[in-house]
Amino acid sequence: MVELNIVDSRFYAVVDRLSNLFILNIFWVLSCLPIVTIVPATTAMFSVIRQWQLHQDTSVVRNYFRYFKENFKQSFFIGLIWTAISLLLYLNYFYLNQDQTGAKNLILLPLLLTTLLFAGTSGYLFPVMSHYDVTWKQAIKNSFFMAIANFPITLAILGVFGCLFIVLMYLPALTLILFSIGAYINFYLCNLVFRKIER
């Protein structure tokens, strides 16, 4: 009877966590519909996930909207910066694709490295913003240095991004839960770095 209770409690914990991830993902998707709110919504999602992983308040709805409001201004500003950088990178790749001269090969490698650093920094940015009380400048700077100093974990985070992209290409219906699962794994990996720094 005791063993059955243990199994039941573990099963319940898994079902409870998956249902919370589903609810969180739905709120995130709805919050992202205006497009300009993607970054504030993502910061709120990571903040809720942080609470779960640190075994603090497990509420989804109340905490999500509280973090959305608290971090909106800073997150929105970072979103503008990230959009500008993303657009700049896209334009560089677009014009590089049109270039038929030998200069193309000289520019491609630095551009790929810049993209890798940008993607790596992005992987730490939301966990840093949700975990630490920092300014937007400190959040970007700390995320950048963490991405470089912890390259194996950075590669793992980028691997998670890549897997999400591939799965969504073939199973778009998983949009209803996959982003929150990806964020959960992302924060778990970043928290390994945070704990190492905080020792």
C-alpha positions as CSV (number, residue, x, y, z in Angstrom):
1,M,0.0,0.0,0.0
2,V,2.9,2.3,0.8
3,E,4.5,1.6,-2.6
4,L,1.3,2.3,-4.4
5,N,1.0,5.6,-2.6
6,I,4.5,6.5,-3.7
7,V,3.8,5.6,-7.3
8,D,0.5,7.5,-7.1
9,S,2.2,10.6,-5.7
10,R,4.9,10.5,-8.4
11,F,2.3,10.1,-11.1
12,Y,0.3,12.9,-9.7
13,A,3.4,15.2,-9.5
14,V,4.2,14.5,-13.2
15,V,0.6,15.1,-14.3
16,D,0.4,18.2,-12.2
17,R,3.6,19.6,-13.6
18,L,2.6,18.8,-17.2
19,S,-0.8,20.5,-16.7
20,N,0.9,23.5,-15.2
21,L,3.3,23.7,-18.2
22,F,0.3,23.4,-20.6
23,I,-1.6,26.3,-18.8
24,L,1.6,28.4,-18.7
25,N,2.2,27.8,-22.4
26,I,-1.4,28.8,-23.3
27,F,-1.0,32.1,-21.3
28,W,2.4,32.7,-23.0
29,V,0.9,32.1,-26.5
30,L,-2.0,34.4,-25.9
31,S,0.3,37.1,-24.4
32,C,2.5,36.9,-27.5
33,L,-0.3,37.6,-29.9
34,P,0.3,41.4,-30.0
35,I,3.9,40.4,-31.1
36,V,5.4,43.4,-29.3
37,T,4.8,41.7,-26.0
38,I,6.8,38.5,-26.8
39,V,9.8,39.4,-24.6
40,P,7.7,40.5,-21.6
41,A,5.6,37.3,-21.9
42,T,8.7,35.2,-22.2
43,T,10.3,36.8,-19.1
44,A,7.1,36.1,-17.2
45,M,7.1,32.5,-18.3
46,F,10.7,32.0,-17.1
47,S,9.9,33.7,-13.8
48,V,7.1,31.3,-13.1
49,I,9.3,28.3,-14.1
50,R,12.1,29.7,-11.8
51,Q,9.6,29.6,-8.9
52,W,8.8,25.9,-9.6
53,Q,12.4,24.8,-9.9
54,L,13.4,26.6,-6.7
55,H,10.4,24.9,-5.0
56,Q,8.7,28.2,-4.2
57,D,5.1,29.3,-5.1
58,T,3.7,27.0,-7.8
59,S,0.7,29.2,-8.8
60,V,0.6,29.8,-12.6
61,V,-2.0,32.4,-13.3
62,R,-1.4,34.8,-10.4
63,N,2.4,34.7,-10.7
64,Y,2.4,34.9,-14.5
65,F,0.5,38.2,-14.6
66,R,2.4,39.6,-11.7
67,Y,5.7,39.0,-13.3
68,F,4.4,40.2,-16.7
69,K,3.5,43.6,-15.1
70,E,6.6,43.8,-13.0
71,N,9.0,43.2,-15.8
72,F,7.1,44.7,-18.7
73,K,9.1,48.0,-19.1
74,Q,12.5,46.5,-18.9
75,S,11.6,43.4,-21.0
76,F,9.9,45.6,-23.6
77,F,13.0,47.7,-24.0
78,I,15.3,44.7,-24.3
79,G,12.8,43.3,-26.9
80,L,13.4,46.4,-29.0
81,I,17.1,46.0,-28.8
82,W,16.9,42.2,-29.6
83,T,14.6,42.9,-32.5
84,A,17.0,45.5,-34.0
85,I,20.0,43.1,-33.6
86,S,17.9,40.2,-35.2
87,L,16.9,42.4,-38.1
88,L,20.5,43.6,-38.6
89,L,21.7,40.0,-38.7
90,Y,19.0,39.0,-41.1
91,L,19.8,41.9,-43.5
92,N,23.5,40.9,-43.3
93,Y,22.7,37.3,-44.4
94,F,20.3,38.6,-47.0
95,Y,22.8,40.9,-48.7
96,L,25.6,38.3,-48.2
97,N,23.5,35.8,-50.1
98,Q,23.3,38.3,-53.0
99,D,27.1,38.9,-53.0
100,Q,28.9,37.0,-55.6
101,T,32.4,38.4,-54.9
102,G,35.2,36.9,-52.9
103,A,34.4,39.2,-50.0
104,K,31.5,36.9,-49.1
105,N,33.8,34.2,-47.6
106,L,35.6,36.8,-45.5
107,I,32.4,38.2,-44.0
108,L,30.6,34.9,-43.5
109,L,32.8,33.5,-40.6
110,P,32.6,36.6,-38.4
111,L,28.9,36.8,-39.1
112,L,28.3,33.2,-38.1
113,L,30.3,33.8,-34.9
114,T,28.3,36.9,-34.1
115,T,25.1,35.0,-34.6
116,L,26.3,32.2,-32.4
117,L,27.2,34.6,-29.6
118,F,23.8,36.4,-30.0
119,A,21.9,33.1,-29.8
120,G,24.0,32.0,-26.8
121,T,23.4,35.3,-25.0
122,S,19.7,34.9,-25.8
123,G,19.7,31.5,-24.1
124,Y,20.8,33.0,-20.8
125,L,19.0,36.4,-21.0
126,F,15.5,35.4,-19.8
127,P,16.8,33.1,-17.0
128,V,19.1,35.9,-15.9
129,M,16.3,38.5,-15.9
130,S,14.0,36.2,-14.0
131,H,16.6,35.1,-11.4
132,Y,18.5,38.3,-10.6
133,D,17.5,41.8,-9.8
134,V,19.5,43.6,-12.5
135,T,19.2,46.4,-14.9
136,W,18.8,45.7,-18.6
137,K,22.4,46.5,-19.3
138,Q,23.6,44.1,-16.5
139,A,21.3,41.4,-17.8
140,I,22.7,41.6,-21.3
141,K,26.3,41.8,-20.1
142,N,26.0,39.0,-17.6
143,S,24.2,36.8,-20.2
144,F,27.0,37.5,-22.7
145,F,29.8,36.5,-20.4
146,M,27.9,33.4,-19.1
147,A,27.4,32.2,-22.6
148,I,31.2,32.5,-23.3
149,A,32.4,31.2,-19.9
150,N,30.1,28.1,-19.9
151,F,30.3,27.1,-23.5
152,P,29.3,23.4,-23.0
153,I,26.1,24.4,-21.3
154,T,25.6,27.1,-24.0
155,L,25.8,24.5,-26.7
156,A,23.3,22.4,-24.8
157,I,20.9,25.3,-24.6
158,L,21.3,25.9,-28.4
159,G,20.7,22.2,-28.9
160,V,17.4,22.6,-27.0
161,F,16.5,25.6,-29.3
162,G,17.3,23.5,-32.4
163,C,15.3,20.5,-31.2
164,L,12.3,22.8,-30.5
165,F,12.5,24.3,-34.0
166,I,12.7,20.8,-35.7
167,V,9.8,19.3,-33.7
168,L,7.6,22.4,-34.4
169,M,8.3,22.1,-38.1
170,Y,6.8,18.6,-38.2
171,L,4.3,18.8,-35.3
172,P,3.1,22.4,-35.1
173,A,0.2,21.4,-32.8
174,L,2.8,21.0,-30.0
175,T,3.0,24.8,-29.9
176,L,0.4,24.4,-27.1
177,I,3.0,23.0,-24.7
178,L,6.4,22.8,-26.3
179,F,7.6,26.3,-25.6
180,S,7.1,26.0,-21.8
181,I,8.9,22.6,-21.8
182,G,11.8,24.2,-23.7
183,A,11.9,27.1,-21.2
184,Y,11.8,24.6,-18.3
185,I,14.9,22.8,-19.7
186,N,16.5,26.1,-20.6
187,F,16.2,27.4,-17.0
188,Y,17.4,24.1,-15.6
189,L,20.6,24.3,-17.6
190,C,21.1,28.0,-16.7
191,N,20.5,27.3,-13.1
192,L,23.5,25.0,-13.1
193,V,25.6,28.0,-14.0
194,F,23.8,30.2,-11.4
195,R,24.5,27.7,-8.6
196,K,28.1,27.5,-9.6
197,I,28.5,31.3,-9.5
198,E,26.6,31.6,-6.2
199,R,28.7,29.0,-4.3
